[in-house]
C-alpha cells in the first residue's frame, strides 16, 4: 500500500512539471500590409498565467486551421480581441507595434 501511495505521489509530482511546460512555441501570422504578428504561447501561458482552455477550444478550435481575422473583428471581441480589449490586456486599438513587427 505504501508503494502504491508513493508511486501516485511521484506521478503527480512529475506530472506537475510536464503540465507546467505546456506550450506550442511561437506562432507567426503573416500580415503583408501591417507586418507579421508573432504570438508567444510562453508569454500567454507562463507570463500571463492563462490556462490552455481559456483559448482552446473556446476562441480557437485546435483541430481546425486558424481562420483569418481582421482588425475590425478583433476590435469587436473576436480572436485576440476577446482579451486584448483594454480591460483584461492592452487594447488591440492601441499601438500597432505591440503585435505587428516590420
C-alpha positions in Angstrom: 0.0 0.0 0.0 2.8 2.4 0.9 4.5 1.7 -2.5 1.3 2.5 -4.3 0.8 5.7 -2.4 4.4 6.7 -3.1 4.0 5.8 -6.7 1.0 8.1 -7.0 2.8 10.9 -5.3 5.8 10.6 -7.6 3.5 10.5 -10.6 1.6 13.7 -9.5 4.9 15.4 -8.7 6.3 14.7 -12.2 3.0 15.5 -13.9 3.1 18.9 -12.4 6.4 19.6 -14.2 5.2 18.3 -17.5 2.0 20.4 -17.4 3.9 23.5 -16.4 5.8 23.3 -19.7 2.8 23.3 -21.9 3.3 25.5 -24.9 3.2 25.2 -28.6 6.0 27.6 -29.2 5.6 30.8 -31.2 3.2 31.1 -34.0 3.8 33.7 -36.7 0.8 35.1 -38.6 1.9 36.7 -41.9 0.3 40.1 -42.4 1.7 41.7 -45.6 0.0 45.1 -45.1 1.0 45.7 -41.5 3.9 43.4 -40.6 3.8 39.9 -39.2 2.4 39.1 -35.8 4.4 36.7 -33.6 2.2 35.0 -31.0 4.1 33.5 -28.0 2.4 30.7 -26.1 5.0 31.1 -23.3 4.0 34.8 -22.8 0.4 33.9 -22.5 0.5 30.6 -20.6 3.6 31.3 -18.5 3.7 35.1 -18.3 0.0 35.9 -18.2 -0.9 32.8 -16.3 -3.6 31.7 -18.7 -4.7 28.0 -19.0 -5.0 26.3 -22.3 -8.8 26.1 -22.2 -9.2 29.8 -21.9 -8.4 29.9 -25.7 -8.6 26.3 -26.8 -11.3 25.3 -27.8 -13.4 28.4 -26.9 -11.7 31.0 -29.1 -9.6 28.7 -31.3 -10.6 25.2 -32.3 -7.3 23.3 -32.0 -8.2 20.7 -34.7 -9.0 23.4 -37.3 -6.7 25.6 -39.3 -6.7 29.2 -37.9 -9.1 31.4 -39.7 -8.1 34.9 -40.8 -9.5 37.5 -38.5 -9.3 41.2 -39.5 -8.7 44.1 -37.1 -12.3 45.3 -37.1 -13.4 41.9 -35.9 -10.8 41.9 -33.2 -11.9 45.3 -32.1 -15.4 43.7 -31.6 -14.0 41.0 -29.4 -13.2 38.2 -31.8 -9.9 36.3 -31.6 -7.2 38.2 -29.8 -9.7 41.0 -29.1 -11.5 38.7 -26.6 -8.8 39.6 -24.1 -7.0 42.5 -25.7 -9.8 44.9 -25.1 -8.1 47.4 -22.7 -9.6 45.7 -19.6 -8.0 42.2 -19.4 -5.0 43.1 -21.6 -3.8 46.0 -23.7 -6.3 47.1 -26.3 -5.8 46.0 -30.0 -6.7 49.6 -30.9 -3.5 50.8 -29.2 0.0 51.0 -30.6 0.1 48.6 -33.6 3.7 47.7 -32.9 2.6 45.8 -29.7 1.8 43.0 -32.1 2.9 43.9 -35.7 6.6 43.7 -36.3 8.1 45.0 -39.5 
